[in-house]
Amino acid sequence: MKHFHVFLCVLGSHLTAVTQCTVTASEFQLDGDYLLGGLFDIHHVSNPFYHVRPEAIDCSSQPFLLPNYRKFQLMRFSVEEINNSTVLLPNVSLGYRIFDHCSDDENFPSILSLISANGLIQPWRDPQKQQAQMSNQSKVISVIGPFTSSQTLAAAPLFMMDLIPVVSFGASFSGLSNNFNLPSFLRTVHSNKVTIEIIVNIVQHFNWSWVAFLNSDDDFGIDGLELFIDRIKDIEICLAYTRVLNENLNYSQMFKQIDALRVHIIIVFAPKQTAEALIDSAIKLNITNKVWIADDGWSLNKNLPKRKGIANIGTVLGVSQSAVTIPGFSDFIYSFKSQSHSEDVAHQTFCNQVCNCSSLTPEDILAADPSFSFPVYSAVYAAAMPYTMSCNVELVLAGLKKSNFTLLNQKIQFDDNGDPTFGSYSIVYWNDSGEAQEVGFYTFQPSVKFFIDSTKIRWFTENEVPASFCSKKCENGYAKKLIGTQKCCFTCEICPNGTFLNRTVDPYTCIKCKMTEWSDEGSTSCNLRAVEYITFTDVGTVLLIAGACAFIGLTLAMSILFAINYNTPVVRSAGGPMCFLILGCLSLCSLSVFFYFGKPTMSFCILRFLPFILFYTVCLACFVVRSFQIVCIFKIAAKFPQIHSWWMKYHGQWLVITGAFIIQALLLLFGYAYEPPIPYNDISWYPDKIIVDCYINIKATACPVIFLVSLCSLCFIFSYMGKDLPKNYNEAKAITFCLLLLILTWIIFATVYMLYRGRLIVTFNAVAVLSSLYSFLLWYFFPKCYIIIIQPHKNTQQYFQGLIQNYTKTISQ
């Protein structure tokens, strides 16, 4: 433990100190069957001493601390109150030996005096030989104190040798909760962790995020800084500036740095003397517009709030031990000060047991800083209570740790680490009257509660809560982009469409919405997309299905009409039996239209394209053959009779049609085996909608489409070659016109598809399919029907032969 090595150095000076330092001890000693030790820093060493050899310091020559003298008197009062009780220790008198513990590492003679008997120290005594060694054991059963963390870290290990309970009333260093190193240490104040927690709650309550932390250069201050840094690492508070307060500090430079960083909140975690030096410097340097947050060591300081110019430095808030009035203490002080204390050489015993404070009045003592009054009071009672049950040292320690009694309406208990489970804190504000006014509280029992009444605080900024931040808070939907390493310094960037910001989870990242969700720019959550597809009840759907049904009806009627007039010239010139194949394939193509509507499934997606592509290929193959035959009869047969004879002998038209059908069927089979059409959610067109459509792999459909386009091109070439044939042999012209309509239809659809990918694109696709079918039905077959029904005189052999003779004469000329 820190400072423990000094123990060996001061052992040699122990007896010397005993003989050289003898003073009146009436206030510091009281005889009794059992003794309580006390370590109170009534005086304080402001500057370190340097010696050529170990020497005990004379505390009475150091600066006097009135608040600590008040605590010293509280211990004396508590012991007297216990002795006067008829319930507590009725057959045992309790005494004390108290020392002025003014230094961390130069008060070991007083400590050694508490743990020695007859000038000897007997460490690690054997419990079985305890009775035989009673004469060599100290009568001190427990030690109250020391006050500061550094003093406790230096002194407490020495008392652990005999497991003498040490009950501190002020040491809040968080490391003291380690029972392994200090098995008989307890305290009646909470760890620094609690004070830091309250300070952080205050900072959060007023939405401050940019703070400075000034701490003393000792175990208490360093521990506070470490706890503060650890506490704020996951919350919206940043440590903008930190500095250790010591005697060599340049206050002017420090405050300039704080102002340069635009820090308005200063947390001061330091003892009373250090805090006073800091505040005095702030007044002298005319530091203004700050909020100072004090720890419980100086928040109830009686002098600072009344200093001239204190109001100019800003607003002072603080965390303090809750003020508890100790009944009877005032009477004790008045009674004590009314007695005369003459020196009695017979009672002179040891150094650092002198006060030099005879000039103090009772009013001076009672008006001193009341902080830690109840911790002292409860520490004495906690140390004495186990002796109402047992006088065995081991049992006393166990009983002390298991304390469970009520004192001034508070239930005194300790946890497994020796820390108190009782007590409460006040949040105070230094008002214009120079008083620490309570404006809030922090309690532990029955549950943790935190409250601040902000209306009682008068701020330096016209009663508006001052702000302290590095960067202004981002609005909702704006992500933080850090500037440097401080999480409180950032710029704000709006989250784009399709993303959102969850500030509680990650204020720095715009999170992408799911595929089924959408969001506007600057959103804090995502909304479900509306799923859309063309239903069977849609008006456009009803019209297109009606059109498809009408198309099937027309093809059936035309087929019947052509069957009745099968041997007429018009039917034979239109293709004869091939007409029925074309009309049948067109009817099968129209089945595709029915699968463009409703929610797409894999089977719907396949049937949406397969019938049209496969049977339209047969139709185009028929028109290719028909165009070739017309051209062959009128233009090729005479010049190339062998080709014509071969074509007629082997039924070339049916070979071509069958071959086209088989090739296209195989291409479709391979394509669908590679990757068939499947439903997919199109989210690219509408930000708030999902358009359910069919996905077609370009690679899988490239070959069937190319083959279809090739047939269309070949058909167009042959039909164009026959554009000047006789009027009743104008199938080539009709086919050419139908192909032009077909090409125009799909060019229009491709243009719309590139510009618009919304829900209605499915309807446009179905329109393009139906238009492709009607183009052949209306412009190729309907004129034939018109001649058969309306102009039967043109459907004769004589009429057709006349046209051929006129065409032959024209060609020969």
C-alpha positions in Angstrom: 0.0 0.0 0.0 1.1 3.6 -0.8 3.3 5.2 1.9 3.6 1.9 3.8 7.4 1.9 3.3 7.6 4.9 5.6 6.6 2.7 8.4 10.1 1.2 8.7 11.7 4.7 8.6 9.7 6.1 11.5 9.9 3.1 13.8 13.3 4.3 15.0 11.9 7.8 15.8 8.9 6.5 17.7 10.4 6.5 21.2 12.2 9.8 20.5 8.9 11.4 19.5 7.3 10.1 22.7 9.8 11.8 25.0 10.1 15.0 23.0 6.4 15.8 22.4 4.4 16.1 25.6 1.4 18.3 25.7 -1.9 18.7 27.5 -4.2 15.8 26.5 -7.5 16.6 28.2 -9.4 16.9 24.9 -7.6 14.0 23.2 -7.8 11.3 25.8 -10.5 9.7 27.9 -9.9 6.6 30.0 -12.2 3.6 29.7 -12.4 -0.1 29.7 -12.0 -0.1 26.0 -10.5 2.7 23.8 -11.5 4.1 20.5 -8.6 5.5 18.5 -9.2 8.7 16.5 -7.3 10.3 13.7 -8.5 13.8 12.8 -6.5 16.3 10.7 -7.2 19.3 12.9 -4.2 21.0 11.3 -3.1 20.5 7.8 0.4 20.4 6.3 0.2 22.8 3.3 3.7 22.3 2.1 5.8 19.1 2.3 8.8 19.0 4.7 12.2 17.6 3.9 14.3 16.0 6.6 17.7 14.4 6.6 16.4 11.8 9.0 12.9 10.6 10.0 11.1 13.0 12.3 7.5 13.3 13.5 5.9 16.6 12.6 4.4 19.0 15.1 0.9 19.4 13.8 0.1 22.4 16.1 2.4 24.6 14.1 0.4 24.0 10.9 -2.7 25.8 9.6 -5.8 25.1 11.7 -8.9 23.6 10.1 -12.0 24.6 12.0 -14.4 22.2 10.2 -12.2 19.3 11.1 -12.0 20.4 14.7 -15.8 20.3 14.7 -15.6 16.6 13.5 -13.1 16.0 16.3 -15.6 17.3 18.9 -18.3 15.2 17.4 -16.3 12.0 18.2 -15.9 13.2 21.8 -19.6 14.0 22.0 -20.6 10.6 20.5 -18.4 8.6 23.0 -19.8 10.7 25.9 -23.4 10.0 24.7 -22.7 6.3 24.5 -21.3 6.2 28.0 -24.3 8.1 29.3 -26.7 5.6 27.8 -28.3 3.0 30.0 -28.8 0.6 27.1 -25.5 0.7 25.3 -22.5 -0.8 27.1 -24.1 -0.5 30.6 -21.3 -2.2 32.4 -18.4 -1.0 30.2 -16.9 2.4 29.9 -15.7 3.6 26.5 -12.7 5.9 26.2 -10.7 7.3 23.4 -7.2 8.4 22.3 -7.4 10.9 19.5 -4.5 12.3 17.5 -4.1 15.3 15.2 -3.3 13.5 11.9 -2.2 16.5 9.9 0.1 14.7 7.4 -0.1 11.7 5.2 3.3 10.3 5.9 4.7 12.0 9.0 2.2 10.9 11.7 3.3 7.3 12.2 4.3 7.8 15.9 0.6 8.5 16.7 -0.5 5.4 14.7 2.1 3.2 16.3 1.0 4.5 19.7 -2.6 3.2 19.0 -1.5 -0.3 18.1 1.2 -0.7 20.8 1.0 -1.7 24.4 3.7 -0.9 27.0 5.9 0.3 24.1 5.6 -3.0 22.2 3.8 -4.0 19.1 2.5 -7.6 18.9 1.4 -8.3 15.3 -0.5 -11.4 14.1 -1.4 -12.6 17.6 -2.5 -16.2 18.0 -6.2 -16.3 19.1 -5.5 -19.4 21.3 -2.9 -17.4 23.3 -4.9 -14.3 23.4 -5.6 -14.4 27.2 -1.9 -14.9 28.0 -1.0 -11.9 25.9 -3.6 -9.5 27.1 -1.0 -7.4 28.8 0.9 -7.0 25.5 -2.1 -5.9 23.5 -3.5 -2.4 22.9 -6.8 -1.5 24.5 -7.8 0.2 21.2 -10.7 -1.8 19.8 -11.4 0.4 16.7 -10.0 3.5 15.0 -12.2 6.3 13.8 -10.6 8.0 10.8 -8.5 9.1 9.1 -10.4 11.7 7.0 -8.8 11.8 3.6 -8.1 9.0 1.2 -4.4 9.5 1.1 -4.1 9.4 4.9 -6.2 6.3 5.0 -4.1 4.5 2.3 -1.0 5.3 4.4 -2.4 4.5 7.9 -4.9 1.7 7.4 -2.5 -1.1 6.5 -0.8 -0.8 9.9 -4.0 -1.5 11.7 -4.6 -4.6 9.6 -1.8 -6.4 11.4 -4.1 -7.2 14.3 -7.3 -6.7 12.3 -8.1 -3.7 14.3 -11.3 -2.2 12.7 -10.7 1.1 11.0 -13.9 3.1 10.3 -13.2 6.1 8.1 -15.7 9.0 8.0 -14.3 10.7 4.9 -12.0 8.4 2.8 -13.9 8.0 -0.5 -11.2 6.6 -2.7 -12.9 3.8 -4.7 -10.0 1.4 -4.3 -10.7 1.2 -0.5 -13.6 -1.1 -1.3 -11.1 -3.9 -1.8 -11.5 -6.1 1.2 -8.6 -8.4 0.2 -6.0 -5.7 1.0 -7.9 -4.1 3.9 -10.0 -6.9 5.6 -10.9 -4.8 8.7 -11.6 -1.5 6.9 -15.1 0.1 6.8 -16.3 3.6 6.1 -19.4 5.6 6.7 -19.1 7.7 3.5 -19.8 6.4 0.1 -17.1 5.8 -2.6 -16.1 8.5 -5.0 -18.1 6.5 -7.5 -21.3 7.8 -5.9 -20.2 11.4 -5.9 -19.2 11.2 -9.6 -22.5 9.5 -10.4 -24.4 12.5 -8.8 -22.2 15.0 -10.7 -22.8 13.2 -14.0 -26.6 13.3 -13.2 -26.4 17.0 -12.6 -24.5 17.5 -15.9 -27.0 15.4 -17.8 -30.0 17.1 -16.1 -29.0 20.5 -17.6 -27.9 19.0 -21.0 -24.3 20.0 -20.6 -21.9 18.0 -22.8 -18.6 20.0 -22.8 -17.0 20.2 -19.4 -13.6 20.7 -17.6 -12.5 18.5 -14.7 -10.0 20.0 -12.2 -8.7 17.6 -9.6 -6.3 17.6 -6.7 -2.9 15.9 -7.1 -3.7 13.1 -4.6 -5.4 9.7 -4.4 -8.8 11.4 -4.0 -8.5 13.7 -7.0 -6.9 11.2 -9.3 -9.5 8.6 -8.4 -12.3 11.1 -9.1 -10.9 11.9 -12.6 -10.5 8.2 -13.5 -14.1 7.4 -12.4 -15.4 10.4 -14.3 -13.7 9.4 -17.5 -15.0 5.9 -17.2 -18.5 7.0 -16.4 -18.9 9.3 -19.4 -17.4 7.1 -22.0 -20.7 5.8 -23.2 -22.9 8.9 -22.7 -23.1 12.3 -24.4 -20.6 14.1 -22.1 -17.1 15.0 -23.2 -14.1 15.9 -21.1 -12.9 19.0 -22.9 -10.2 19.9 -20.5 -8.5 18.4 -17.4 -5.8 19.7 -15.1 -4.2 18.6 -11.8 -4.3 21.4 -9.2 -1.1 21.8 -7.3 1.0 24.7 -5.9 3.0 25.1 -9.1 -0.1 25.6 -11.3 -0.3 28.7 -13.5 -4.0 29.6 -13.0 -4.0 32.4 -15.6 -2.8 30.1 -18.3 -5.2 27.4 -17.2 -8.3 29.7 -17.4 -7.1 31.0 -20.8 -7.1 27.5 -22.1 -10.5 26.8 -20.7 -11.9 29.9 -22.4 -10.2 29.1 -25.7 -12.1 25.7 -25.7 -15.4 27.5 -24.9 -15.9 25.4 -21.8 -18.5 26.9 -19.3 -18.9 24.0 -16.9 -16.0 23.3 -14.5 -16.0 20.3 -12.1 -13.7 20.8 -9.2 -12.8 17.5 -7.4 -10.4 18.6 -4.6 -10.1 19.1 -0.9 -11.2 22.4 0.8 -7.8 24.1 0.7 -7.1 23.3 -2.9 -10.6 24.5 -3.9 -10.2 27.7 -2.0 -7.0 28.5 -3.8 -8.7 27.8 -7.1 -11.8 30.0 -6.5 -9.6 32.8 -5.0 -7.6 32.8 -8.2 -10.8 32.8 -10.4 -12.0 35.9 -8.5 -8.7 37.6 -8.8 -8.4 36.9 -12.5 -12.0 38.1 -13.1 -13.2 34.7 -14.5 -16.9 35.0 -15.4 -19.7 33.1 -17.0 -18.9 29.7 -15.5 -20.8 27.0 -13.7 -18.7 25.4 -10.9 -19.6 22.0 -9.6 -18.2 21.2 -6.2 -17.6 17.8 -4.6 -18.8 17.1 -1.1 -15.4 18.2 0.4 -16.0 21.9 -0.2 -19.6 22.4 -1.4 -20.6 23.5 2.2 -17.6 25.8 2.6 -18.6 28.6 5.0 -16.0 31.2 3.8 -16.0 31.0 0.0 -19.7 31.9 -0.6 -19.1 35.1 1.3 -15.9 36.2 -0.5 -16.0 39.5 -2.2 -16.5 39.1 -5.9 -17.7 35.5 -5.7 -20.9 36.3 -7.5 -18.9 37.4 -10.6 -17.4 34.0 -11.3 -20.8 32.5 -12.2 -23.0 29.9 -10.6 -21.8 27.4 -8.0 -23.5 24.0 -7.6 -22.3 21.3 -5.4 -22.8 17.8 -4.0 -22.8 17.5 -0.2 -23.5 15.1 2.6 -27.1 15.7 3.7 -27.2 18.0 6.7 -28.2 16.0 9.7 -28.7 17.8 13.1 -27.1 15.8 15.9 -29.3 16.2 19.0 -27.4 17.4 22.0 -24.2 18.4 20.2 -24.7 22.1 20.7 -25.2 21.7 24.4 -22.1 19.6 24.5 -20.0 22.3 22.8 -21.3 25.1 25.1 -20.7 22.9 28.2 -17.2 22.0 27.0 -16.2 25.6 26.2 -17.5 26.9 29.5 -15.1 24.7 31.4 -11.5 25.9 32.2 -8.7 23.6 31.1 -5.5 24.1 33.1 -2.4 22.2 32.1 -1.8 19.2 34.2 1.7 17.7 33.7 0.5 14.4 35.0 -1.8 14.0 32.0 0.9 15.0 29.5 1.5 11.9 27.3 2.1 12.2 23.6 2.7 14.6 20.6 0.0 15.9 18.2 -2.6 16.0 20.9 -2.8 19.8 21.2 -5.2 22.2 19.6 -4.1 25.8 20.4 -7.7 26.8 19.9 -8.7 28.2 23.3 -9.9 31.4 21.7 -12.6 29.6 19.8 -16.2 30.3 20.9 -19.0 27.7 20.8 -20.6 29.7 18.0 -17.4 29.4 15.9 -17.4 25.7 16.2 -21.1 25.2 15.6 -21.0 27.6 12.6 -18.2 25.7 10.9 -18.8 23.5 7.8 -21.1 20.7 9.0 -20.1 18.3 6.2 -19.4 14.7 7.4 -21.1 15.2 10.8 -23.3 12.2 10.5 -20.5 10.0 9.1 -18.4 10.8 12.2 -21.4 10.2 14.5 -22.4 6.9 12.8 -18.8 5.7 12.7 -18.4 6.0 16.5 -21.7 4.2 17.1 -20.9 1.5 14.5 -17.6 0.9 16.2 -19.1 0.7 19.7 -22.3 -1.3 19.0 -20.6 -4.8 18.6 -19.4 -4.5 22.2 -22.9 -4.7 23.5 -22.8 -8.4 22.3 -19.2 -9.5 22.7 -15.8 -8.4 23.8 -14.0 -10.8 21.6 -12.0 -8.9 19.0 -12.7 -11.3 16.1 -16.4 -11.4 17.0 -16.4 -7.6 17.3 -15.1 -7.2 13.7 -17.6 -9.7 12.4 -20.4 -7.9 14.3 -19.2 -4.5 13.0 -19.4 -5.7 9.4 -22.9 -7.0 10.1 -24.1 -3.8 11.8 -27.8 -3.4 11.6 -29.3 -0.7 13.8 -31.1 2.6 13.5 -29.5 5.9 14.2 -31.4 9.2 13.8 -33.9 7.4 11.6 -31.3 5.9 9.4 -30.6 2.2 9.2 -26.9 1.7 9.7 -25.6 -1.2 7.6 -22.5 -2.1 5.5 -22.2 -4.1 2.3 -19.7 -6.9 1.8 -17.0 -4.3 0.9 -17.4 -2.4 4.1 -19.2 0.5 2.3 -22.3 2.0 3.8 -25.8 1.3 2.4 -27.3 4.2 4.2 -27.0 8.0 3.8 -28.1 10.5 1.2 -26.7 13.5 -0.6 -27.9 17.0 -1.2 -27.5 19.1 -4.3 -26.7 22.7 -3.2 -26.6 26.1 -4.8 -24.6 29.0 -3.5 -27.2 31.7 -3.4 -26.9 35.5 -3.2 -26.9 35.5 0.6 -23.7 33.5 0.7 -25.4 30.3 1.8 -25.4 26.8 0.4 -29.1 26.4 -0.4 -30.4 22.9 -0.9 -32.0 22.6 -4.4 -32.1 18.8 -4.8 -31.3 15.4 -3.4 -29.9 11.9 -4.2 -31.1 9.1 -2.0 -30.3 5.4 -1.7 -33.2 4.1 0.5 -35.6 2.6 -0.2 -34.4 3.2 -3.8 -32.1 5.5 -5.7 -33.8 8.8 -6.5 -32.4 12.0 -8.0 -34.1 15.4 -8.1 -33.2 19.0 -8.8 -35.6 22.0 -8.4 -34.1 24.2 -11.1 -36.5 27.1 -10.2 -34.4 27.8 -7.1 -31.2 28.4 -9.1 -30.4 31.9 -10.2 -28.1 31.6 -13.2 -25.6 34.2 -14.4 -27.3 34.1 -17.9 -30.5 35.9 -17.1 -32.1 32.9 -15.4 -31.6 30.7 -18.5 -29.7 27.5 -18.0 -26.3 28.2 -19.6 -25.2 26.0 -22.4 -21.9 24.2 -22.8 -21.2 22.2 -25.9 -18.6 21.7 -28.6 -21.1 21.3 -31.4 -24.8 22.0 -31.4 -27.1 19.0 -31.1 -28.0 17.5 -34.5 -31.7 17.6 -35.4 -33.6 14.5 -35.9 -32.5 12.5 -38.9 -29.0 14.1 -39.0 -26.0 11.9 -38.4 -22.9 13.1 -36.5 -19.6 13.2 -38.4 -16.8 13.5 -35.9 -14.3 16.3 -36.0 -11.1 15.0 -34.4 -11.4 12.5 -31.6 -13.9 14.1 -29.3 -17.4 12.6 -29.6 -18.9 16.0 -28.8 -17.3 17.8 -31.7 -19.0 17.0 -35.0 -20.9 18.3 -38.0 -24.4 17.2 -38.9 -25.2 15.5 -42.2 -28.8 14.6 -43.2 -29.5 10.9 -43.8 -30.4 10.3 -47.5 -33.5 8.6 -48.8 -33.7 4.9 -48.0 -31.8 5.4 -44.7 -32.7 6.4 -41.1 -31.0 7.4 -37.9 -31.5 5.7 -34.6 -29.9 8.2 -32.3 -30.1 6.0 -29.2 -28.3 3.1 -30.9 -25.8 4.8 -33.2 -25.9 8.6 -33.7 -23.1 8.5 -36.2 -24.4 6.1 -38.9 -27.3 6.3 -41.3 -28.8 2.8 -41.3 -30.1 1.5 -44.6 -33.8 0.5 -44.6 -34.7 -3.1 -45.3 -35.7 -4.0 -48.9 -39.3 -4.0 -47.8 -39.1 -0.5 -46.2 -38.6 3.0 -47.3 -37.8 6.4 -45.8 -37.6 10.1 -46.8 -34.5 12.2 -46.3 -33.8 12.9 -42.7 -35.9 10.1 -41.3 -35.6 8.5 -37.8 -37.4 5.3 -38.8 -38.4 3.3 -41.9 -41.9 2.7 -43.2 -43.2 -0.5 -44.8 -43.4 -0.2 -48.6 -46.8 -0.7 -50.2 -46.8 -3.9 -52.2 -48.4 -3.4 -55.6 -49.3 -5.5 -58.6 -52.0 -5.5 -61.2 -55.0 -7.3 -59.8 -57.7 -9.1 -61.8 -60.3 -6.5 -60.7 -58.3 -3.6 -62.2 -60.2 -1.8 -64.9 -57.3 -2.2 -67.4 -57.1 -5.9 -66.5 -60.8 -6.4 -67.2 -60.5 -4.7 -70.6 -57.4 -6.7 -71.6 -58.9 -10.0 -70.6 -62.0 -9.1 -72.5 -59.8 -8.3 -75.5 -58.0 -11.6 -75.2 -61.3 -13.5 -75.0 -62.6 -11.5 -78.0 -59.4 -12.4 -79.9 -59.9 -16.1 -79.2 -63.5 -15.8 -80.3 -62.5 -14.1 -83.6 -59.9 -16.7 -84.4 -62.4 -19.4 -83.8 -65.0 -17.7 -86.0 -62.4 -17.1 -88.8 -61.3 -20.7 -88.5 -64.9 -21.8 -89.1 -65.4 -19.4 -91.9 -62.2 -20.6 -93.6 -63.2 -24.2 -93.1 -66.5 -23.6 -94.9 -64.8 -21.8 -97.7 -61.7 -24.0 -97.7 -61.6 -24.7 -101.5 -62.1 -21.0 -102.6 -59.2 -19.1 -104.1 -59.0 -16.6 -101.2 -58.5 -19.3 -98.6 -56.0 -21.1 -100.7 -54.1 -17.9 -101.5 -54.0 -17.1 -97.8 -52.2 -20.3 -97.1 -54.8 -23.0 -97.2 -54.2 -25.5 -94.3 -51.5 -23.2 -92.9 -54.2 -20.6 -92.1 -55.6 -23.0 -89.4 -52.1 -23.5 -87.9 -51.5 -19.7 -87.8 -54.9 -19.0 -86.2 -54.5 -21.8 -83.7 -51.0 -20.5 -82.7 -52.3 -17.0 -82.4 -55.0 -18.2 -80.0 -52.4 -20.1 -78.0 -50.3 -16.9 -77.9 -53.2 -15.0 -76.4 -53.1 -17.2 -73.3 -50.1 -15.3 -72.1 -52.2 -12.2 -71.5 -54.1 -14.0 -68.7 -50.9 -14.5 -66.7 -49.9 -10.8 -66.6 -52.3 -10.1 -63.8 -52.5 -11.2 -60.1 -49.6 -11.6 -57.8 -46.8 -13.2 -59.8 -45.6 -16.7 -59.0 -42.9 -18.7 -60.7 -45.5 -20.6 -62.9 -47.2 -17.3 -63.8 -43.9 -15.8 -64.8 -43.1 -18.8 -67.0 -46.6 -18.8 -68.7 -46.4 -15.1 -69.1 -43.7 -15.5 -71.8 -43.5 -19.1 -72.9 -46.8 -19.4 -74.9 -46.3 -16.1 -76.7 -42.6 -16.7 -77.7 -43.0 -20.3 -78.7 -46.2 -20.1 -80.7 -45.5 -16.7 -82.1 -42.3 -18.3 -83.5 -44.6 -20.8 -85.3 -46.7 -18.0 -86.7 -43.7 -16.1 -88.0 -42.3 -19.3 -89.5 -45.6 -19.7 -91.3 -45.5 -16.2 -92.6 -41.8 -16.6 -93.7 -42.8 -19.7 -95.6 -45.9 -18.1 -97.0 -43.9 -15.0 -98.1 -41.3 -17.2 -99.7 -43.9 -19.3 -101.6 -45.5 -16.2 -103.0 -42.2 -14.8 -104.2 -41.1 -18.2 -105.4 -44.2 -18.7 -107.6 -44.0 -15.3 -109.2 -40.3 -14.5 -109.3 -38.1 -17.6 -108.6 -39.8 -20.6 -110.1 -39.2 -19.5 -113.7 -35.5 -18.7 -113.1 -34.8 -21.6 -110.7 -37.1 -24.4 -111.5 -35.1 -26.9 -109.5 -35.5 -25.0 -106.3 -39.2 -24.9 -106.8 -39.5 -28.5 -107.6 -37.4 -29.5 -104.6 -39.6 -27.3 -102.4 -42.8 -28.9 -103.7 -41.5 -32.4 -103.6 -40.3 -32.4 -100.0 -42.9 -30.1 -98.6 -40.3 -27.5 -97.7 -42.8 -25.2 -95.9 -43.6 -27.9 -93.3 -40.0 -28.7 -92.8 -39.2 -25.1 -92.1 -42.1 -24.6 -89.7 -41.3 -27.8 -87.8 -37.7 -26.9 -87.6 -38.4 -23.4 -86.3 -40.7 -24.9 -83.7 -38.2 -27.5 -82.5 -35.3 -25.0 -82.4 -37.3 -22.4 -80.4 -38.6 -25.1 -78.0 -35.0 -26.3 -77.3 -33.8 -22.7 -76.9 -36.6 -22.0 -74.4 -35.9 -25.2 -72.6 -32.2 -24.5 -72.2 -32.9 -20.9 -71.2 -35.4 -21.8 -68.5 -33.1 -24.6 -67.2 -30.3 -22.0 -66.9 -32.5 -19.5 -64.9 -36.3 -19.5 -65.2 -38.3 -16.3 -64.8 -39.1 -15.7 -61.1 -41.1 -13.1 -59.2 -39.1 -10.2 -57.7 -39.7 -7.0 -55.9 -38.8 -3.9 -57.9 -38.0 -1.1 -55.5 -36.1 1.2 -57.9 -39.0 3.1 -59.3 -41.1 4.2 -56.3 -39.4 5.0 -53.0 -42.4 3.9 -51.0 -43.7 1.0 -53.0 -42.7 -2.5 -54.0 -43.8 -3.4 -57.6 -44.0 -7.2 -57.7 -42.9 -8.2 -61.2 -41.2 -11.1 -63.0 -37.4 -11.1 -63.4 -36.1 -12.4 -66.7 -32.5 -13.2 -67.0 -31.2 -11.6 -70.2 -28.7 -14.4 -70.9 -31.4 -17.0 -70.5 -33.8 -15.3 -73.0 -31.3 -13.9 -75.4 -31.2 -16.8 -77.8 -35.1 -17.3 -78.1 -35.5 -13.6 -78.7 -32.7 -13.4 -81.2 -34.2 -16.4 -83.1 -37.7 -14.7 -83.0 -36.2 -11.4 -84.3 -34.3 -13.3 -87.1 -37.6 -14.9 -88.3 -39.2 -11.5 -88.2 -36.4 -10.0 -90.3 -36.5 -12.9 -92.8 -40.2 -12.6 -93.1 -40.0 -8.9 -93.7 -37.4 -9.4 -96.5 -39.5 -12.0 -98.4 -42.7 -10.0 -97.9 -41.1 -6.8 -99.1 -39.9 -8.6 -102.2 -43.5 -9.4 -103.1 -45.0 -6.0 -102.5 -45.8 -5.5 -106.3 -47.7 -8.8 -106.8 -51.3 -8.9 -108.1 -53.9 -7.3 -105.9 -55.6 -10.5 -104.8 -52.1 -12.0 -104.1 -51.3 -9.1 -101.8 -50.5 -11.3 -98.8 -46.9 -10.1 -99.0 -48.1 -6.5 -98.6 -50.3 -7.5 -95.7 -47.6 -9.4 -94.0 -45.2 -6.4 -94.5 -47.7 -4.0 -93.0 -48.3 -6.4 -90.0 -44.6 -6.7 -89.4 -44.3 -2.9 -89.4 -47.0 -2.6 -86.8 -45.3 -5.4 -84.8 -42.0 -3.6 -84.9 -43.6 -0.2 -84.0 -45.5 -1.8 -81.1 -42.4 -3.2 -79.5 -40.4 0.0 -80.1 -43.0 1.9 -78.3 -43.1 -0.6 -75.4 -39.3 -0.6 -75.1 -39.3 3.2 -74.9 -42.0 3.2 -72.2 -40.1 0.5 -70.3 -36.9 2.6 -70.3 -38.7 5.7 -69.0 -41.3 4.1 -66.7 -41.0 1.0 -64.5 -44.0 1.4 -62.3 -47.0 -0.9 -61.6 -48.6 -0.3 -65.0 -45.6 -1.6 -67.0 -47.2 -5.0 -66.8 -50.4 -3.7 -68.3 -48.4 -2.1 -71.2 -46.6 -5.4 -71.7 -49.9 -7.2 -72.0 -51.2 -4.5 -74.4 -48.0 -5.0 -76.6 -48.6 -8.8 -76.7 -52.3 -8.4 -77.6 -51.5 -5.7 -80.2 -49.0 -8.0 -81.8 -51.7 -10.7 -82.1 -54.4 -8.4 -83.4 -52.0 -6.9 -86.0 -52.0 -10.2 -87.9 -55.6 -11.0 -87.2 -57.0 -7.7 -88.4 -54.5 -6.8 -91.2 -53.9 -10.2 -92.7 -57.0 -12.4 -92.0 -59.8 -9.8 -91.7 -59.4 -8.6 -95.4 -59.8 -12.3 -96.5 -63.0 -12.6 -94.4 -64.3 -9.4 -95.9 -63.9 -10.7 -99.5 -65.5 -14.0 -98.6 -68.5 -12.4 -96.9 -68.9 -9.0 -98.6 -67.3 -9.4 -102.0 -67.8 -13.1 -103.1 -67.4 -12.1 -106.8 -63.7 -11.6 -106.1 -63.4 -15.1 -104.6 -63.6 -16.9 -108.0 -61.0 -18.7 -110.1 -61.7 -16.5 -113.1 -61.1 -13.3 -111.2 -57.7 -14.6 -109.8 -56.6 -15.8 -113.3 -57.4 -12.4 -114.8 -55.2 -10.7 -112.2 -52.3 -13.2 -112.9 -52.6 -12.6 -116.7 -52.5 -8.8 -116.3 -49.4 -9.2 -113.9 -47.7 -11.5 -116.5 -48.3 -8.9 -119.3 -46.9 -6.2 -117.1 -43.8 -8.2 -116.3 -43.2 -9.1 -120.0 -43.4 -5.5 -121.1 
